[in-house]
């Protein structure tokens, strides 16, 4: 079969990103365990997990900078273990720390990237103007990279990933270091790109996935805990909600006793200047949980207010992480 026909066949018969039972070991330590999911063209998937969950390691295996110990990683139908050059031609990658050449100007660096990606010289100006405009780099295009702020460096990292209009885009914390205005602009770039391409983005910002992602994959300790739309995850865990209260008294003692309740998943607290403490309890559905909380608080101090809030994606995320820890502790 001719190369161009083979390429077309692969596209018709595969996901843009396909992970099948992949694992990654460093010596005796298993970082990724039996991980499987796909990302389709025209889909933006958010990759969520706490620090050390395995997000960056997974991204590196998809990008071809690291290989899976077992399992199969495919990009646009190409096996990244046996056909890494074909796969990498079809993806753009923004690592957590963008690899930039500080001695170059922004224009020179992007031209270098275009050359490395095989873009013909006659087409480079059009291509580079497109990514410079998309990432709002017009004001620094002739500046040396070492002079750029962290926000501009992050935007330049995104621009180099977009060069060549890749089929697959991997973004590891793409809005890190950006101010609120830049974050909004970057989200819009990603949203537009994801209309006709496959995007996998890791982030710690939960609002990001609700705003631009069609699906969310939650990972912890190298294992996939759940993958669904943000709405689907919320619906699946409708019993998870939040009880907020304001109290005075021994805050530490109150929190310790509340954390011992079976239906309390996690607790956060903040004390103001008047020594009133606002406590937020992430809880499972239980008709009596509010009365149990109130009983503990009244016994140890004053209760000024108590209310229950509806589920949020943050509640869902915390629930899955807690369940994975509980399961690990019982094994």
C-alpha positions as CSV (number, residue, x, y, z in Angstrom):
1,X,0.0,0.0,0.0
2,X,1.4,3.5,-0.9
3,X,2.5,5.7,2.0
4,X,-0.2,8.3,1.5
5,X,-2.9,5.6,1.3
6,X,-1.5,3.9,4.4
7,X,-1.7,7.1,6.3
8,X,-5.3,7.7,5.2
9,X,-6.2,4.2,6.2
10,X,-4.7,4.6,9.7
11,X,-6.6,7.9,10.2
12,X,-9.9,6.2,9.3
13,X,-9.3,3.3,11.6
14,X,-7.9,4.8,14.8
15,X,-8.3,7.4,17.4
16,X,-6.1,10.5,17.3
17,X,-4.5,9.3,20.7
18,X,-4.9,5.7,21.8
19,X,-3.5,4.3,25.0
20,X,-4.0,0.5,25.5
21,X,-3.0,-1.0,28.8
22,X,0.2,1.0,29.1
23,X,2.5,0.8,32.2
24,X,5.7,2.6,33.0
25,X,8.4,1.4,35.4
26,X,11.5,3.0,36.7
27,X,13.4,0.1,38.2
28,X,11.1,-1.6,40.7
29,X,8.7,1.4,40.9
30,X,5.6,1.4,38.7
31,X,4.6,5.0,37.8
32,X,1.8,4.2,35.4
33,X,-0.3,1.1,35.8
34,X,-2.5,-0.5,33.0
35,X,-3.7,2.9,31.7
36,X,-6.2,2.9,28.7
37,X,-8.2,5.7,27.1
38,X,-8.6,7.3,23.7
39,X,-8.9,10.9,22.4
40,X,-10.8,11.4,19.2
41,X,-10.4,14.2,16.5
42,X,-12.4,17.3,17.5
43,X,-12.2,16.5,21.2
44,X,-10.6,18.2,24.1
45,X,-9.9,15.9,27.0
46,X,-8.8,17.3,30.4
47,X,-6.3,15.2,32.3
48,X,-6.7,15.7,36.0
49,X,-4.8,14.4,39.0
50,X,-2.8,15.6,42.0
51,X,1.0,16.1,41.9
52,X,2.7,12.9,41.2
53,X,-0.3,11.2,39.7
54,X,1.5,10.4,36.5
55,X,0.1,13.0,34.1
56,X,3.4,14.3,32.9
57,X,4.9,10.8,32.5
58,X,1.9,9.8,30.4
59,X,2.3,12.9,28.3
60,X,5.9,12.1,27.6
61,X,5.0,8.6,26.4
62,X,2.4,10.0,24.0
63,X,5.0,12.6,22.8
64,X,7.6,9.9,22.2
65,X,10.2,11.4,24.6
66,X,9.7,8.3,26.8
67,X,8.6,4.7,26.0
68,X,6.0,2.6,27.8
69,X,7.4,-0.5,29.7
70,X,4.3,-2.4,28.4
71,X,1.2,-1.6,26.4
72,X,0.7,0.4,23.2
73,X,0.7,4.1,22.6
74,X,-0.6,5.3,19.2
75,X,-0.7,8.8,17.8
76,X,-2.8,9.2,14.6
77,X,-2.6,5.5,14.2
78,X,1.2,5.2,14.5
79,X,2.8,3.1,17.2
80,X,5.1,5.4,19.2
81,X,7.4,2.4,20.0
82,X,8.0,1.3,16.4
83,X,7.0,4.4,14.4
84,X,7.9,7.4,16.6
85,X,9.0,9.6,13.7
86,X,5.6,9.2,11.9
87,X,3.7,9.9,15.1
88,X,5.7,12.9,16.2
89,X,5.2,14.5,12.8
90,X,1.5,14.7,13.6
91,X,1.6,16.2,17.1
92,X,2.5,19.4,18.8
93,X,3.7,19.3,22.4
94,X,3.9,21.9,25.1
95,X,5.8,20.4,28.1
96,X,5.3,21.6,31.6
97,X,8.6,23.6,31.3
98,X,8.8,24.8,27.6
99,X,12.3,24.1,26.1
100,X,13.2,27.5,24.7
101,X,16.5,28.7,23.3
102,X,17.1,31.9,25.3
103,X,19.8,33.3,22.9
104,X,17.4,33.4,20.0
105,X,14.7,35.9,19.2
106,X,11.1,34.8,19.2
107,X,10.9,35.0,15.4
108,X,14.2,33.1,15.0
109,X,13.0,30.3,17.4
110,X,9.7,29.9,15.7
111,X,11.5,29.8,12.3
112,X,13.8,27.1,13.7
113,X,10.7,25.1,14.9
114,X,9.1,25.4,11.4
115,X,12.2,24.2,9.7
116,X,12.5,21.2,12.1
117,X,8.8,20.4,11.4
118,X,9.6,20.4,7.6
119,X,7.4,23.4,6.7
120,X,8.6,24.7,3.2
121,X,10.3,28.0,3.3
122,X,7.7,29.6,1.0
123,X,5.0,28.8,3.5
124,X,6.7,29.7,6.7
125,X,5.8,33.4,7.0
126,X,2.1,32.6,6.6
127,X,2.4,29.8,9.2
128,X,4.4,31.8,11.7
129,X,2.2,34.9,11.4
130,X,-0.8,32.6,12.2
131,X,0.7,31.2,15.4
132,X,2.1,34.6,16.5
133,X,-1.4,36.2,16.1
134,X,-3.1,33.3,17.8
135,X,-0.8,33.4,20.8
136,X,-0.7,37.3,21.0
137,X,3.1,37.5,20.5
138,X,3.1,40.4,18.1
139,X,4.7,42.8,20.7
140,X,7.7,40.5,21.4
141,X,8.3,38.8,18.1
142,X,11.7,40.5,17.7
143,X,12.7,40.3,21.3
144,X,15.3,37.9,22.7
145,X,13.7,35.0,24.5
146,X,15.7,35.6,27.7
147,X,14.0,38.9,28.1
148,X,10.5,37.5,28.0
149,X,8.3,37.3,31.1
150,X,7.0,33.9,32.3
151,X,3.7,34.6,30.7
152,X,5.2,35.3,27.3
153,X,7.5,32.3,27.6
154,X,4.4,30.1,28.2
155,X,2.6,31.6,25.2
156,X,5.7,31.0,23.1
157,X,5.7,27.4,24.2
158,X,2.1,27.1,23.0
159,X,3.0,28.8,19.7
160,X,5.7,26.3,18.9
161,X,3.3,23.5,19.6
162,X,0.8,25.0,17.2
163,X,3.3,25.4,14.3
164,X,2.4,23.1,11.4
165,X,-1.2,22.7,12.4
166,X,-0.7,19.3,14.0
167,X,-3.4,16.7,14.2
168,X,-2.8,16.1,18.0
169,X,-2.0,18.7,20.6
170,X,-0.5,17.8,24.0
171,X,-0.6,20.5,26.6
172,X,1.0,20.0,30.0
173,X,-0.3,22.8,32.3
174,X,-0.8,25.3,29.4
175,X,-2.0,28.3,31.5
176,X,0.7,28.0,34.2
177,X,2.2,31.4,34.9
178,X,-0.4,33.4,33.0
179,X,-2.4,36.3,34.3
180,X,-6.3,36.1,34.1
181,X,-6.5,37.9,30.8
182,X,-3.8,35.7,29.2
183,X,-5.5,32.6,30.6
184,X,-8.8,33.6,28.9
185,X,-6.9,34.2,25.6
186,X,-5.1,30.8,25.8
187,X,-8.3,29.0,26.5
188,X,-9.9,30.5,23.4
189,X,-6.9,29.4,21.3
190,X,-7.2,25.9,22.7
191,X,-11.0,25.8,22.2
192,X,-10.7,26.9,18.5
193,X,-7.9,24.4,17.8
194,X,-9.9,21.6,19.4
195,X,-12.8,22.0,17.0
196,X,-11.0,20.0,14.3
197,X,-8.1,18.5,16.2
198,X,-7.5,16.2,19.2
199,X,-6.3,17.9,22.4
200,X,-5.2,16.4,25.6
201,X,-4.4,18.9,28.3
202,X,-3.3,18.4,31.9
203,X,-4.3,21.0,34.5
204,X,-4.8,21.6,38.2
205,X,-7.5,24.2,37.4
206,X,-10.9,22.5,37.7
207,X,-12.8,25.4,36.1
208,X,-10.6,25.0,33.0
209,X,-12.0,21.5,32.2
210,X,-15.6,22.6,32.7
211,X,-15.1,25.6,30.3
212,X,-13.3,23.9,27.4
213,X,-13.1,20.1,27.8
214,X,-15.6,17.7,26.4
215,X,-14.4,14.9,28.6
216,X,-12.3,14.6,31.8
217,X,-9.9,11.8,32.7
218,X,-9.1,11.6,36.5
219,X,-5.8,9.8,37.3
220,X,-4.1,9.1,40.7
221,X,-1.1,6.9,41.5
222,X,-0.7,6.1,37.8
223,X,-4.2,4.6,37.6
224,X,-7.2,5.9,35.7
225,X,-10.0,6.4,38.2
226,X,-12.7,7.8,35.8
227,X,-13.3,9.2,32.4
228,X,-16.5,11.0,31.3
229,X,-17.9,14.4,30.5
230,X,-17.8,16.9,33.3
231,X,-21.6,16.7,33.5
232,X,-21.4,12.9,33.5
233,X,-19.0,12.8,36.4
234,X,-21.2,15.1,38.4
235,X,-24.3,13.0,37.7
236,X,-22.4,9.8,38.6
237,X,-21.6,11.3,42.0
238,X,-24.7,13.3,42.8
239,X,-24.4,12.1,46.4
240,X,-21.3,14.2,46.8
241,X,-21.9,17.7,48.1
242,X,-20.5,20.4,50.4
243,X,-21.6,21.5,53.9
244,X,-20.4,25.0,54.9
245,X,-20.5,26.3,58.4
246,X,-19.3,29.3,60.5
247,X,-18.3,28.6,64.1
248,X,-16.3,29.9,67.0
249,X,-14.4,27.8,69.6
250,X,-11.6,25.3,69.4
251,X,-11.3,25.1,65.6
252,X,-8.6,22.3,65.6
253,X,-10.7,20.1,68.0
254,X,-13.8,20.7,65.9
255,X,-12.1,19.8,62.6
256,X,-10.5,16.6,64.2
257,X,-13.9,15.4,65.4
258,X,-15.6,16.3,62.1
259,X,-13.0,14.4,60.1
260,X,-13.8,11.2,62.1
261,X,-17.4,11.2,60.7
262,X,-17.7,8.4,58.1
263,X,-19.5,10.6,55.5
264,X,-17.0,13.5,55.6
265,X,-14.5,13.2,52.7
266,X,-12.3,16.2,53.4
267,X,-12.3,19.4,55.4
268,X,-10.9,22.9,54.9
269,X,-11.0,25.8,57.3
270,X,-10.2,29.5,57.5
271,X,-10.3,31.7,60.6
272,X,-10.9,35.5,60.3
273,X,-9.8,38.4,62.6
274,X,-12.9,38.0,64.8
275,X,-11.9,34.4,65.6
276,X,-14.8,33.0,63.6
277,X,-13.9,30.0,61.5
278,X,-15.4,29.1,58.2
279,X,-15.3,25.3,57.7
280,X,-16.1,23.5,54.4
281,X,-16.8,19.8,54.6
282,X,-16.9,17.7,51.4
283,X,-19.5,15.0,52.3
284,X,-21.3,12.0,50.9
285,X,-25.1,12.1,50.7
286,X,-26.6,11.4,54.1
287,X,-29.9,12.9,55.4
288,X,-28.5,13.2,58.9
289,X,-25.0,14.6,58.2
290,X,-26.0,18.2,58.9
291,X,-27.4,17.3,62.3
292,X,-24.3,15.3,63.2
293,X,-22.1,18.2,62.2
294,X,-24.2,20.7,64.1
295,X,-24.1,18.4,67.2
296,X,-20.3,18.3,67.2
297,X,-19.9,22.1,66.6
298,X,-22.4,23.1,69.3
299,X,-20.7,20.8,71.8
300,X,-17.4,22.6,71.3
301,X,-18.4,26.2,70.4
302,X,-21.0,28.4,68.8
303,X,-22.6,27.7,65.4
304,X,-23.5,30.8,63.5
305,X,-24.6,29.3,60.2
306,X,-24.8,26.0,58.3
307,X,-25.8,25.3,54.7
308,X,-25.5,22.6,52.1
309,X,-24.3,23.2,48.5
310,X,-24.9,21.2,45.4
311,X,-22.3,18.9,43.8
312,X,-19.3,20.4,41.9
313,X,-16.6,18.9,39.8
314,X,-14.2,19.7,42.6
315,X,-16.3,17.5,45.0
316,X,-16.2,14.7,42.4
317,X,-12.5,15.0,42.0
318,X,-11.9,14.8,45.7
319,X,-14.2,11.9,46.0
320,X,-12.4,9.8,43.4
321,X,-9.0,10.7,44.9
322,X,-10.2,9.7,48.4
323,X,-11.6,6.4,47.2
324,X,-8.4,5.5,45.4
325,X,-6.4,6.2,48.6
326,X,-8.8,4.2,50.7
327,X,-8.6,1.3,48.4
328,X,-4.8,1.4,48.4
329,X,-4.7,1.5,52.2
330,X,-6.9,-1.6,52.5
331,X,-4.7,-3.6,50.1
